[in-house]
Amino acid sequence: MCKLKLDIFNKITKSVFYKIKNTKITLLLKVFKKLITNNLVPVEEYKNLNIIDKYLLRSFSLTFLAVISVLILVIVGRLFVKLLGYVIDGRFEIEMIFSLLFLSTSKSIILLLPFAIMIGLIIALSKFYKDSEIYALKASGNYKTTFIKLFFIITIPSFLIILILNIFTSPYLISEIQKKKIEAATTSEIGLTTPGKFIQMKDKNWIIFVEDIEDKVSKRIFIKSSENNKVSIETAEEGDEFVEDGVRMLILRNGQRYTGTPGTGNFQVMKYDKHEVKLINSTPDFSLNYRMKSIFDLLSDNNLALSNAEIQWRLFSPLSVIILILFAFIFSDIKPRQNKYSNILAAIIIYFLYSNLVIVSVNQIQKDVYLFSYIGTWWVHMLAIISCYLIYFLKRKQLTQFNDIKIILKNIYKKT
């Protein structure tokens, strides 16, 4: 009886579902029929465009994730080795590595997002060309509309996301990195607690040696430092270090200090009972660092050179993603038998020149050079757009030799 009732219930639900489904289908058919009769949207063409868009976006997304994963591995590996060296030198505690690694990697990835998008798009579209799928798309007449739609689908979200990250997130990450570095430097001891070893402090160009520790007090301390071509050698019977009001201090007792220039014989000798040395301040003033300032502070800042340079640097990544996507569409155009990675080297060179010219312009703006203060970094973006159009023109006309270009220029000269 239960089985019979379940069968009856199943039949009723199926009949209701099919009725609803049929009514929806009939309504949709009526709507599409009106569109077709009014010559608004051809149904088959609309379906094909959706399939192609999804196919291209899926291929781009997978390639982009692969490229960004490789970049993250490279950045993490390089930073990990660098931070591990700081731990060995005694500048950082081992617990600080992972937080600094996360913050520094995030900052670098934000800067490299346009590059990753360009490389991912080149690889995805190059596969489309290599498999000769582009010729089927051109034959259908949907070539331009599909690529224009793909350009806007990728460019608009990328521009907005990178703009927000560069304007708001990047200064926060930089300030957190600096705070973590200062915290690590103030909490880590400089080497007075490790007897029998020479410890080097790169921040102060110090070499410290402690012979022994008795009752938690360092005994027979040797310090060598260098500054402005002068060498200082300091010895003390005992010493210790502590943190007071956010400042790490070093106190040496019953010692003497020799300061002078090597090879001259001119040395000064100072004997002391107590010598206090300020090592590092854990609460520095970040207001002078323009990379940490918010966009609102930069817009209202009195130093126009530094604030203008920082604003244009933050605008570099969002503006570059538009231009680099245009380069990606051009460099993805390969022949069927050509390797899909053949144009990546050219794209890397373009990005290298583009980014370095912007860095040079930003440095000149910071120095308040008149020409660069007037034109800013906009000339680099215009040069990139012109170069993009020239490469597109040469590829479109299939001009591979200099003689072909000379013929084109002669024809233009004759017409004028």
Buried (B, 14 or more C-beta within 10 A) or exposed (E): EEEEEEEEEEEEEEEEEEEEEEEEEEEEEEEBEEBEEEEEEEEEEEEBBEEBBEEBBEBBEEBBEBBBEEBBEEBBEEBBEEBEEBBEBBBBBEEBBEBBBBBBBBBBBBBBBBBBBBBBBBBBBBBBBBEEBBEEBEEEEBBEEBBEBBBEBBBEEBBEBBBEBBBEEBBBBBBBBBBBBBBBBBBBBBBBBBBEEEBBBEEBEBBBBBEEBEEEEBBBBBBBBEEEEBBBBBBBEBBBBEEEEEBBBBBBBBBBBBBBEEEEEEBEEEEBEEBEBEBBBBEEEBEEBBBBBEBEBBEEBEBEBBBBBBBBBBBBBBBBBBBBBBBBBBBBBBEEEEEBEEBBEBBEEBBEBBBEBBBEBBEBBBEBEEEBBEBBBEBBBEEBBEBBEEBBEBEEEEBEEEEEBEEBEEEEEEEE
